[in-house]
């Protein structure tokens, strides 16, 4: 391994110099230890600056291409179009027509309005970023915990009465009237 690195040393230096210009951070020296392995400082630099070691040492661009593909596939036009169709279907609204430039989806007023109308997350829709969805789910789960505990504490008959009450509300019955019916049903069951 050391022989091939020494043989390619001018190319390695050229790639590292070019990379340093791109990121505005020069690679530390030396980059190899006495045994021919990358130094800890160089590995830290590579991690910090996201330098692909296959490219730096061997000029191999396949790992870069695969990483680029994986990272950018999430907001490729076909992926965004698929998410638009999914969101439109789930929200019961018409999908928005996407505008593109150089195969990239443009952020338009129509797209942001679609997100508002469908109550969708723009970061997920445009880039496949699920972080806001995860935060919302966690907040919802945390907020629902007291409700879950209260429902778990109900008897089987009380749960049936609650289900019936919620069905009445969903069918358009006044919520206060439905809750009074529920309260009476629970009182009768507890008295029996």
C-alpha positions as CSV (number, residue, x, y, z in Angstrom):
1,X,0.0,0.0,0.0
2,X,2.8,2.4,0.9
3,X,4.4,1.8,-2.6
4,X,1.3,2.8,-4.5
5,X,0.8,5.9,-2.3
6,X,4.4,7.0,-2.9
7,X,4.0,6.3,-6.7
8,X,0.8,8.5,-6.7
9,X,2.2,11.2,-4.4
10,X,2.1,14.1,-6.9
11,X,-1.6,13.2,-7.7
12,X,-2.4,12.9,-4.0
13,X,-0.8,16.3,-3.3
14,X,-2.7,17.9,-6.2
15,X,-6.1,16.4,-5.1
16,X,-5.5,17.5,-1.5
17,X,-4.5,21.1,-2.6
18,X,-7.6,21.3,-4.8
19,X,-9.8,20.1,-2.0
20,X,-8.2,22.5,0.5
21,X,-9.1,25.4,-1.9
22,X,-12.7,24.1,-2.2
23,X,-13.3,23.9,1.5
24,X,-11.0,26.7,2.6
25,X,-9.1,24.4,5.0
26,X,-5.7,23.0,4.2
27,X,-5.0,19.4,5.1
28,X,-2.6,18.8,8.1
29,X,0.9,17.5,7.4
30,X,2.1,14.9,7.6
31,X,-0.9,12.9,6.3
32,X,0.8,9.5,6.8
33,X,2.6,8.1,9.9
34,X,5.8,6.1,9.8
35,X,4.0,2.9,9.0
36,X,2.2,4.5,5.9
37,X,-1.2,4.8,7.6
38,X,-3.2,8.1,7.7
39,X,-2.4,10.1,10.8
40,X,-5.0,10.8,13.4
41,X,-4.9,14.5,12.5
42,X,-5.5,13.7,8.9
43,X,-8.4,11.4,9.6
44,X,-9.9,14.0,11.8
45,X,-9.5,16.5,9.0
46,X,-11.1,14.1,6.5
47,X,-14.1,13.5,8.8
48,X,-14.5,17.2,9.6
49,X,-14.3,18.4,6.0
50,X,-16.1,15.3,4.6
51,X,-13.1,14.3,2.5
52,X,-13.4,11.0,0.7
53,X,-10.2,9.0,1.4
54,X,-10.7,6.8,-1.7
55,X,-10.6,9.9,-3.8
56,X,-7.8,11.6,-1.9
57,X,-5.4,8.6,-2.1
58,X,-6.5,6.7,-5.2
59,X,-8.6,9.2,-7.2
60,X,-11.5,6.8,-7.0
61,X,-14.7,8.8,-7.5
62,X,-17.2,5.9,-7.1
63,X,-17.7,6.5,-3.4
64,X,-18.3,10.2,-4.1
65,X,-20.8,9.4,-6.8
66,X,-22.7,7.0,-4.6
67,X,-22.8,9.4,-1.7
68,X,-24.0,12.2,-4.0
69,X,-26.6,10.0,-5.5
70,X,-27.9,8.9,-2.1
71,X,-27.9,12.4,-0.6
72,X,-29.5,14.1,-3.6
73,X,-31.9,11.3,-4.6
74,X,-34.2,12.5,-1.8
75,X,-35.0,15.7,-3.6
76,X,-34.7,14.5,-7.2
77,X,-37.8,15.6,-9.2
78,X,-39.3,12.1,-9.4
79,X,-39.0,11.7,-5.6
80,X,-40.6,15.1,-5.0
81,X,-43.4,14.3,-7.5
82,X,-44.1,11.0,-5.7
83,X,-44.3,12.8,-2.3
84,X,-46.6,15.4,-3.8
85,X,-48.9,12.7,-5.1
86,X,-48.9,10.9,-1.7
87,X,-49.6,14.1,0.2
88,X,-52.4,15.1,-2.2
89,X,-54.0,11.7,-1.9
90,X,-53.8,11.7,1.9
91,X,-55.1,15.3,2.2
92,X,-57.8,14.9,-0.4
93,X,-56.6,17.9,-2.4
94,X,-55.4,18.2,-6.0
95,X,-51.6,17.8,-6.5
96,X,-49.6,20.8,-7.4
97,X,-47.8,21.1,-10.7
98,X,-44.1,21.3,-10.0
99,X,-41.7,23.6,-11.8
100,X,-38.1,22.5,-12.5
101,X,-34.8,24.1,-13.4
102,X,-31.8,22.0,-14.2
103,X,-33.7,18.9,-12.9
104,X,-34.2,20.6,-9.5
105,X,-37.7,21.4,-8.2
106,X,-38.3,25.2,-7.8
107,X,-39.8,26.5,-4.6
108,X,-42.9,28.4,-5.9
109,X,-45.8,30.1,-4.4
110,X,-48.0,27.3,-5.7
111,X,-45.9,24.7,-4.0
112,X,-45.9,26.5,-0.6
113,X,-49.7,27.0,-0.9
114,X,-50.1,23.3,-1.7
115,X,-48.2,22.5,1.5
116,X,-50.4,24.8,3.5
117,X,-53.6,23.4,1.9
118,X,-52.5,19.8,2.5
119,X,-51.0,20.6,5.9
120,X,-47.8,19.0,4.7
121,X,-44.2,19.7,5.8
122,X,-42.3,21.6,3.1
123,X,-38.9,20.2,4.2
124,X,-40.2,16.7,3.8
125,X,-42.0,17.4,0.5
126,X,-39.0,19.2,-1.2
127,X,-36.0,17.4,0.4
128,X,-37.3,14.2,2.0
129,X,-36.3,15.6,5.5
130,X,-38.3,13.8,8.1
131,X,-36.9,15.6,11.2
132,X,-39.9,17.9,11.7
133,X,-42.3,14.9,11.2
134,X,-40.4,13.0,13.9
135,X,-40.5,16.0,16.3
136,X,-44.2,16.4,15.7
137,X,-44.8,12.7,16.3
138,X,-42.8,12.8,19.5
139,X,-44.7,15.9,20.7
140,X,-48.0,14.3,19.9
141,X,-47.1,11.1,21.6
142,X,-46.0,12.9,24.7
143,X,-49.2,15.1,24.7
144,X,-51.4,12.0,24.3
145,X,-49.8,10.1,27.1
146,X,-52.1,11.4,29.9
147,X,-55.1,10.7,27.6
148,X,-53.8,7.1,27.0
149,X,-53.4,6.6,30.7
150,X,-56.9,7.8,31.4
151,X,-58.4,5.6,28.7
152,X,-56.4,2.6,29.9
153,X,-57.9,3.2,33.4
154,X,-61.5,2.9,32.1
155,X,-63.5,-0.3,32.4
156,X,-64.5,-2.1,29.2
157,X,-68.1,-0.7,29.5
158,X,-66.7,2.8,30.0
159,X,-64.6,2.4,26.9
160,X,-67.6,1.4,24.9
161,X,-69.5,4.4,26.2
162,X,-66.6,6.7,25.3
163,X,-66.4,5.1,21.8
164,X,-70.2,5.7,21.3
165,X,-69.8,9.3,22.5
166,X,-67.0,10.0,20.1
167,X,-69.1,8.5,17.3
168,X,-71.9,10.9,18.2
169,X,-69.6,13.9,18.0
170,X,-68.1,12.7,14.7
171,X,-71.6,12.4,13.3
172,X,-72.3,16.0,14.2
173,X,-74.0,15.8,17.6
174,X,-73.2,18.7,19.9
175,X,-70.1,17.9,21.9
176,X,-71.6,19.0,25.2
177,X,-74.7,17.0,24.7
178,X,-72.7,13.9,23.8
179,X,-70.4,14.3,26.8
180,X,-73.5,14.6,29.1
181,X,-74.8,11.4,27.6
182,X,-71.4,9.8,28.3
183,X,-71.3,11.1,31.9
184,X,-74.8,9.7,32.6
185,X,-73.9,6.3,31.1
186,X,-70.8,6.1,33.2
187,X,-72.7,7.0,36.4
188,X,-75.3,4.4,35.6
189,X,-72.6,1.7,35.0
190,X,-70.8,2.6,38.2
191,X,-74.0,2.6,40.2
192,X,-74.9,-0.9,38.9
